Amino acid sequence: MNKTYESRGVQTERLLSAREVFRVPIWLGIGSVFGLVSALVGDGVRDGVSWAAILMPVAAVWWAWRQGGSERRRVILACALVSISDDADIASAASSLDCGL
């Protein structure tokens, strides 16, 4: 009998430890700090290294966004539109979504 755990639409077969959950965010933070320090203390090649290191979190978010399902993306975008729009047509079209608003 396989027990699955679900949280925020992501299913896993086992609970993840704190180390597994925070491993990538911690490495992205370390890389960002390295990039910021590199930008402050050097020129030339260090500027390129700093740009690459500072853009790592942006690339990670882009990659994660691309990996998500298209239905999930549509729901997120629709909920964002509902939250910023006063248009009744948008609100009625998105009324079936679970936006948590």
C-alpha positions in Angstrom: 0.0 0.0 0.0 1.6 3.2 -1.2 0.7 6.2 0.9 1.1 9.6 -0.8 1.5 13.0 0.8 0.1 16.0 -0.9 0.8 19.7 -0.1 -0.1 22.6 -2.4 -0.8 20.3 -5.3 2.5 18.4 -5.2 2.4 14.7 -4.3 5.3 12.7 -2.9 5.6 9.2 -1.6 7.3 10.2 1.6 7.6 13.2 3.8 10.6 15.4 3.0 13.0 16.4 5.7 13.9 20.0 6.3 17.3 19.4 4.7 15.6 18.2 1.5 13.2 21.1 1.5 15.7 23.9 2.1 18.7 22.5 0.3 18.2 24.4 -3.0 17.0 27.7 -1.5 20.1 27.8 0.8 22.4 27.2 -2.1 20.7 29.9 -4.1 21.1 32.3 -1.2 24.8 31.4 -0.8 25.3 31.9 -4.6 23.6 35.3 -4.5 25.7 36.5 -1.6 28.8 35.3 -3.4 27.7 37.2 -6.5 27.0 40.4 -4.5 30.4 40.2 -2.8 32.1 39.5 -6.1 30.5 42.5 -7.7 31.6 44.8 -4.8 35.3 43.7 -4.7 36.3 43.2 -8.3 36.1 44.2 -11.9 36.5 42.4 -15.2 35.9 38.7 -14.9 34.4 39.1 -11.5 31.6 41.2 -13.0 30.6 38.4 -15.2 30.8 35.9 -12.3 28.7 38.2 -10.2 26.0 38.6 -12.9 25.8 34.8 -13.3 25.6 34.3 -9.6 23.0 37.0 -9.0 20.8 35.6 -11.9 20.8 32.1 -10.5 17.6 32.6 -8.4 15.9 34.2 -11.4 16.8 31.2 -13.6 15.7 28.8 -10.8 12.3 30.5 -10.6 11.9 30.4 -14.4 12.9 26.7 -14.5 10.4 25.9 -11.7 7.7 27.9 -13.5 8.3 26.0 -16.7 8.1 22.6 -14.8 4.7 23.4 -13.3 1.6 22.2 -15.1 -0.1 24.4 -17.5 -3.4 24.2 -15.6 -1.7 25.3 -12.5 -0.2 28.3 -14.3 -3.6 29.3 -15.7 -5.2 29.2 -12.3 -2.4 31.3 -10.8 -2.6 33.9 -13.6 -6.4 34.0 -13.4 -6.3 34.5 -9.7 -3.8 37.3 -10.1 -6.1 39.0 -12.7 -9.1 38.7 -10.4 -7.2 40.2 -7.5 -6.1 43.3 -9.5 -9.1 43.8 -11.7 -12.5 45.5 -11.1 -14.0 43.9 -14.2 -17.1 42.0 -13.4 -16.7 39.7 -16.5 -13.2 38.5 -15.2 -14.6 38.0 -11.7 -17.5 35.9 -12.9 -15.4 33.8 -15.3 -12.9 33.0 -12.5 -15.5 32.5 -9.8 -15.1 28.7 -10.0 -11.3 29.0 -9.1 -10.1 28.4 -5.6 -7.9 31.5 -5.2 -8.2 31.7 -1.5 -9.4 35.3 -1.8 
